[in-house]
Amino acid sequence: MKSTKTVAELLESKGHDIYSVGPDALVFEAIRTMSDKGVGALLVMDGAKAVGVVSERDYARKMILQGRTSDKTYVREIMTSEVIFCQPDLTVQECMALMTENHVRHLPVKDGDTLCGVVTIGDMVKATIAEQEFVISQLESYISQ
């Protein structure tokens, strides 16, 4: 079954919130923001430009395992600087493939030069399950007629 739901439709129901931090912020500030917002990653913004992503995974691998302290390390030192974007017209399946191919769990959504939101692998899984549940209910309804 091929998904027809697009990232734009997903953002309409999820919301377009973008949580970010600057590259010169301390890692402690980034982790506190992630905790306060209930997210696993933040965009790293230098003005209006996305220059990286910092995630809980970056924190675990580049801070804890390397013996750094979050109150003395800057986000720029641990962020993933290659930002992979997706477009709002991608389907959920296409977006999942992009995430899998690039080994990322968070994708900022960009329409031209405008950031529209961020989607996660969790969003993709939820959308896929919801679509499958809908198809199953339709088939059950058809069979019981």
N, C-alpha and C positions, 0 to 999 in steps of 0.2 A: 504494500500500500504506500503510495507516494503522498507525502504531505503537501497540502496546497496553502496552508497558512503561511503568511509572510512575516518577516521580522517587524515590519511596520504595524501589522495587525496585533502582533504580540505586544509591542510597545504601547499600543492604544489601551490594552487592558492592564498591562503591568505598570505603565507610567514611564515618563521620560527623565526621571531623576538621574543626575550625573553627580557623583561624589568625587571630589578631587583634593589633591594636596600639591603643594609646590615642591620642586626638586630640592630646595634648601631647607625644607622642614625636617625636623628631627623624626626619626622612625617612631619614637614614642607617640608623637602627635598623630602620625598616620594610623598606628594601631588603635589609638583611642578613638579616632574618627570611624574606623571600620567597626569597632565595637558599638559605638553610639548609634551608627546607622544600620547595623545588622547586615553588613556586607563583607565579602571576602577579599575585595580588591578595590583600589582607588585608581583613577586616572591621575597621572602626574602631569600637571599643566604648568607651562611656562607662558604666562599671559594667556592668550587664546589658543595656544598651540599645545596639543597633546605630545609630550616628549617621552612618555613611558607609562608603565602600569606597575603598581606595587601591590603585591598580594600576600596573603597569609603564607603561601608557599615560599615566596621570596624571604619572608621573615624567618621561617623555619630553617631554610637552607643556607641563607647568607648571614644570618645574625646568630641564632642559637648555636648552630653547628660550628660556627667559626669563632665563637666566644666573644662576639661584639656586644656592646650594650646599647639599648635603644635610646638612651638619653644622651649619647655621644656620637651617634651615627646619623648621617643625613640620608634622606630618601634616595637621592641621586646615586649613592654608593651601593644600594641593593636593588633598585628598580630594574625591571626588564625594559630596556630602552627600545627594542623593536616592537612597535605597536602595530598589531594586526587589526584592521577595521573590517566591518562588513557593511553592506548597503541594505537599506530598508526593504528593497524589493526581493531579497533572497528568501527562499522558502526555509522553513525550519530544518528540513533535511539538508539543504545546501549549507546552512549555517553550522549544523552539527558536523558536517564533513570538513568544513573549514577549521573548526575548533580541533577536531581530531588530527587533521593533517599538520596543524601548527602546534599541537600539544598545549593549547590554552583553554582555560575554563571561563574566561571573561572576554567579551568582544565589545568594544565601543562601536556604536552604529553611527555612520557618517553619510549624510545625504549631500553630495557635493562637498563643500567646505564646512558644512554645518554639522556639529555633533548633535545627535537626536536622542541618545540614551545609551544604555549598556545592557547587553543580554548575557546570560550565563548558561552554562551547560545544564544547570538545574531548570532554567526556564525552558530550554529545548526539550528536556525529558518530560516535564509537566505538560507541555503542549502536545507532544507525541502521544502520551498516555491519554489525554483528554480526547484527542482525535480518534484514537483506537476505541475508547469507550463509547464514543458516539456511533462509530461504525457498527460495533457489536450490538448496541441497543437497536439500531435500525434493522440489522439482520434478524435479531430476535423478534422484533415486531413483525417483520415480514413473514417469518416462519410460523408464528402463532396465528396468523390470519386464516 
